Structures are given as C-alpha cells and as structure tokens.
C-alpha cells in the first residue's frame, strides 16, 4: 500500500488540477465555492460594523 495519502485507489492525485468532469474537478469546485462563500460572508459582516 502506498504511503502517499493524496492518491486514491486508482493512483490519481486527488489534489491535481485536471480540466473536465472528474472527481478532482469536484474537489476544486467545492474549495472555490467555500472561498467565495467565506468572502461574501465576511464582506457583509464587516460592512455592517
């Protein structure tokens, strides 16, 4: 068994930026969505203060 925790059973890197419909694209999509959601939330909260 491989000691690299960034690979799945099929040997592909989960953090690689692969263009197109792939599990890696879904991971990056979720990361970018959380960054944008955090920015919008902080922007709205700090604008009120």
N, CA, C and O atoms as a MOPAC input file, in Angstrom:
PM7 MOZYME 1SCF
protein

 N      0.85500 1    -1.18100 1     0.00000 1
 C      0.00000 1     0.00000 1     0.00000 1
 C      0.89300 1     1.23300 1     0.00000 1
 O      1.93000 1     1.26000 1     0.66300 1
 N      0.49000 1     2.23400 1    -0.73300 1
 C      1.27600 1     3.46000 1    -0.87000 1
 C      1.17300 1     4.30800 1     0.39000 1
 O      0.13000 1     4.33700 1     1.04300 1
 N      2.25200 1     4.99300 1     0.72500 1
 C      2.24200 1     5.84900 1     1.90500 1
 C      1.76300 1     7.25400 1     1.58000 1
 O      1.58300 1     8.06400 1     2.48900 1
 N      1.54800 1     7.56800 1     0.29100 1
 C      1.08300 1     8.88700 1    -0.10800 1
 C     -0.42100 1     8.97100 1     0.10900 1
 O     -1.17800 1     8.22000 1    -0.50600 1
 N     -0.86100 1     9.87200 1     0.97300 1
 C     -2.27300 1     9.96400 1     1.31400 1
 C     -3.05200 1    10.82800 1     0.32000 1
 O     -4.27000 1    10.95000 1     0.45700 1
 N     -2.39800 1    11.43000 1    -0.67500 1
 C     -3.08100 1    12.26700 1    -1.65100 1
 C     -3.54900 1    11.49500 1    -2.87000 1
 O     -4.07400 1    12.09400 1    -3.80800 1
 N     -3.37100 1    10.17800 1    -2.88200 1
 C     -3.80000 1     9.39200 1    -4.03400 1
 C     -4.94000 1     8.47500 1    -3.63400 1
 O     -5.02500 1     8.01800 1    -2.49500 1
 N     -5.80900 1     8.21700 1    -4.59000 1
 C     -6.90300 1     7.28600 1    -4.38300 1
 C     -6.44300 1     5.88500 1    -4.74100 1
 O     -5.27000 1     5.66700 1    -5.04400 1
 N     -7.35300 1     4.95500 1    -4.70500 1
 C     -7.02000 1     3.57300 1    -5.03000 1
 C     -6.54100 1     3.45900 1    -6.47700 1
 O     -5.67300 1     2.64100 1    -6.78300 1
 N     -7.10900 1     4.28700 1    -7.37100 1
 C     -6.71400 1     4.20600 1    -8.77800 1
 C     -5.38500 1     4.90000 1    -9.05400 1
 O     -4.92400 1     4.88900 1   -10.19500 1
 N     -4.75300 1     5.50400 1    -8.05000 1
 C     -3.43300 1     6.08200 1    -8.20800 1
 C     -3.41300 1     7.52000 1    -8.67700 1
 O     -2.33300 1     8.08300 1    -8.85200 1
 N     -4.57300 1     8.14400 1    -8.88900 1
 C     -4.59700 1     9.53300 1    -9.33000 1
 C     -4.50800 1    10.46800 1    -8.12900 1
 O     -5.03400 1    10.17800 1    -7.05400 1
 N     -3.84000 1    11.58100 1    -8.33200 1
 C     -3.69600 1    12.57900 1    -7.27500 1
 C     -5.02600 1    13.30300 1    -7.09500 1
 O     -5.55700 1    13.86800 1    -8.05100 1
 N     -5.57000 1    13.29300 1    -5.87100 1
 C     -6.85000 1    13.93900 1    -5.60200 1
 C     -6.75900 1    15.45000 1    -5.66800 1
 O     -7.77400 1    16.11000 1    -5.89500 1
 N     -5.57300 1    16.02500 1    -5.47600 1
 C     -5.41100 1    17.46600 1    -5.47400 1
 C     -4.94600 1    18.02500 1    -6.80200 1
 O     -4.76700 1    19.23700 1    -6.92400 1
 N     -4.74700 1    17.18600 1    -7.79700 1
 C     -4.30100 1    17.65200 1    -9.10900 1
 C     -5.40500 1    18.46200 1    -9.77100 1
 O     -6.58500 1    18.13600 1    -9.64100 1
 N     -5.02100 1    19.51600 1   -10.48000 1
 C     -5.98600 1    20.33200 1   -11.20200 1
 C     -6.15300 1    19.74500 1   -12.59300 1
 O     -5.34700 1    19.99700 1   -13.48900 1
 N     -7.21300 1    18.95700 1   -12.76200 1
 C     -7.49800 1    18.29400 1   -14.02900 1
 C     -8.74200 1    18.93700 1   -14.62000 1
 O     -9.78700 1    18.99100 1   -13.97200 1
 N     -8.62700 1    19.43100 1   -15.86500 1
 C     -9.74700 1    20.09900 1   -16.50600 1
 C    -10.76600 1    19.06800 1   -16.98200 1
 O    -10.39600 1    18.01100 1   -17.49400 1
 N    -12.05000 1    19.37800 1   -16.81100 1
 C    -13.12100 1    18.49600 1   -17.26500 1
 C    -13.86100 1    17.88900 1   -16.08800 1
 O    -13.59700 1    18.22000 1   -14.93200 1
 N    -14.79000 1    16.99700 1   -16.39800 1
 C    -15.58700 1    16.35700 1   -15.35300 1
 C    -14.79200 1    15.21600 1   -14.73700 1
 O    -14.58500 1    14.17600 1   -15.36200 1
 N    -14.35400 1    15.42700 1   -13.51100 1
 C    -13.57900 1    14.41400 1   -12.80600 1
 C    -13.76000 1    14.63400 1   -11.31200 1
 O    -14.19100 1    15.71000 1   -10.89800 1
 N    -13.44400 1    13.64600 1   -10.50400 1
 C    -13.52600 1    13.85000 1    -9.05700 1
 C    -12.64500 1    15.00200 1    -8.58100 1
 O    -13.00300 1    15.70800 1    -7.63800 1
 N    -11.49400 1    15.19800 1    -9.23000 1
 C    -10.61400 1    16.29500 1    -8.85100 1
 C    -11.29400 1    17.63500 1    -9.10500 1
 O    -11.15500 1    18.56200 1    -8.30800 1
 N    -12.02900 1    17.74200 1   -10.21300 1
 C    -12.73100 1    18.98200 1   -10.52700 1
 C    -13.80400 1    19.27100 1    -9.47900 1
 O    -14.02000 1    20.42900 1    -9.12400 1
 N    -14.46700 1    18.25200 1    -8.98800 1
 C    -15.48900 1    18.44300 1    -7.95000 1
 C    -14.85100 1    18.91300 1    -6.64500 1
 O    -15.42700 1    19.74300 1    -5.94100 1
 N    -13.68700 1    18.40200 1    -6.32000 1
 C    -12.98500 1    18.84100 1    -5.11100 1
 C    -12.60900 1    20.31000 1    -5.23400 1
 O    -12.82700 1    21.08600 1    -4.30400 1
 N    -12.03900 1    20.70300 1    -6.38900 1
 C    -11.66000 1    22.10300 1    -6.58600 1
 C    -12.88200 1    23.00800 1    -6.62600 1
 O    -12.83100 1    24.13200 1    -6.12600 1
 N    -13.97600 1    22.53900 1    -7.21100 1
 C    -15.19800 1    23.32500 1    -7.24700 1
 C    -15.70100 1    23.59700 1    -5.82800 1
 O    -16.11400 1    24.71500 1    -5.52100 1
 N    -15.67000 1    22.59800 1    -4.97900 1
 C    -16.09000 1    22.77700 1    -3.59400 1
 C    -15.18000 1    23.73100 1    -2.83500 1
 O    -15.65300 1    24.55300 1    -2.05000 1
 N    -13.88200 1    23.62400 1    -3.06500 1
 C    -12.93900 1    24.52300 1    -2.40100 1
 C    -13.17800 1    25.97100 1    -2.81000 1
 O    -13.23100 1    26.86200 1    -1.96200 1
 N    -13.32200 1    26.20000 1    -4.11300 1
 C    -13.53500 1    27.56600 1    -4.59000 1
 C    -14.88000 1    28.11200 1    -4.12100 1
 O    -14.98500 1    29.30000 1    -3.81400 1
 N    -15.90300 1    27.27200 1    -4.06200 1
 C    -17.20600 1    27.71200 1    -3.57700 1
 C    -17.12000 1    28.13100 1    -2.10700 1
 O    -17.73600 1    29.12200 1    -1.71600 1
 N    -16.37400 1    27.39900 1    -1.29700 1
 C    -16.23900 1    27.75700 1     0.11600 1
 C    -15.43900 1    29.04200 1     0.28600 1
 O    -15.72800 1    29.83400 1     1.18400 1
 N    -14.43300 1    29.26100 1    -0.56700 1
 C    -13.66800 1    30.50900 1    -0.50400 1
 C    -14.57200 1    31.68800 1    -0.83300 1
 O    -14.54000 1    32.70500 1    -0.14000 1
 N    -15.37700 1    31.56200 1    -1.88100 1
 C    -16.28200 1    32.64600 1    -2.27100 1
 C    -17.33900 1    32.87200 1    -1.19500 1
 O    -17.64300 1    34.01900 1    -0.86800 1
 N    -17.90000 1    31.81300 1    -0.64200 1
 C    -18.91100 1    31.94600 1     0.40200 1
 C    -18.33100 1    32.63300 1     1.63800 1
 O    -18.99500 1    33.47000 1     2.25000 1
 N    -17.11000 1    32.28800 1     2.00500 1
 C    -16.45100 1    32.91800 1     3.15000 1
 C    -16.19300 1    34.39000 1     2.87600 1
 O    -16.39800 1    35.22800 1     3.75500 1
 N    -15.74800 1    34.71700 1     1.66800 1
 C    -15.51000 1    36.10800 1     1.30900 1
 C    -16.79600 1    36.92400 1     1.37900 1
 O    -16.80800 1    38.01800 1     1.94300 1
 N    -17.87100 1    36.40000 1     0.81300 1
 C    -19.15000 1    37.12300 1     0.81600 1
 C    -19.64600 1    37.32100 1     2.23900 1
 O    -20.10800 1    38.40800 1     2.58900 1
 N    -19.55800 1    36.29200 1     3.05600 1
 C    -19.99900 1    36.39400 1     4.44700 1
 C    -19.18100 1    37.43300 1     5.20700 1
 O    -19.75000 1    38.28700 1     5.88700 1
 N    -17.85900 1    37.37200 1     5.10000 1
 C    -17.00700 1    38.33100 1     5.80100 1
 C    -17.20500 1    39.74200 1     5.26700 1
 O    -17.19400 1    40.70000 1     6.03900 1
 N    -17.38400 1    39.87900 1     3.98400 1
 C    -17.60400 1    41.19600 1     3.39600 1
 C    -18.89500 1    41.81400 1     3.92900 1
 O    -18.92500 1    43.00000 1     4.26100 1
 N    -19.94600 1    41.02700 1     4.01200 1
 C    -21.21600 1    41.54800 1     4.52100 1
 C    -21.15600 1    41.84600 1     6.00700 1
 O    -21.71700 1    42.84700 1     6.45200 1
 N    -20.49800 1    41.01400 1     6.77800 1
 C    -20.40200 1    41.24500 1     8.22300 1
 C    -19.54400 1    42.47200 1     8.51500 1
 O    -19.91400 1    43.29400 1     9.35300 1
 N    -18.41900 1    42.60800 1     7.84600 1
 C    -17.53100 1    43.74700 1     8.11500 1
 C    -18.10600 1    45.04800 1     7.58400 1
 O    -17.76800 1    46.11700 1     8.09200 1
 N    -18.95900 1    44.98800 1     6.58100 1
 C    -19.58000 1    46.20900 1     6.06200 1
 C    -20.59800 1    46.73900 1     7.04500 1
 O    -20.81700 1    47.94900 1     7.10300 1
 N    -21.23200 1    45.86800 1     7.82400 1
 C    -22.23000 1    46.29500 1     8.80100 1
 C    -21.57100 1    46.99800 1     9.98200 1
 O    -22.12500 1    47.95600 1    10.52000 1
 N    -20.39300 1    46.52900 1    10.39000 1
 C    -19.72900 1    47.07000 1    11.57300 1
 C    -19.24000 1    48.47300 1    11.33800 1
 O    -18.65500 1    49.08200 1    12.23400 1

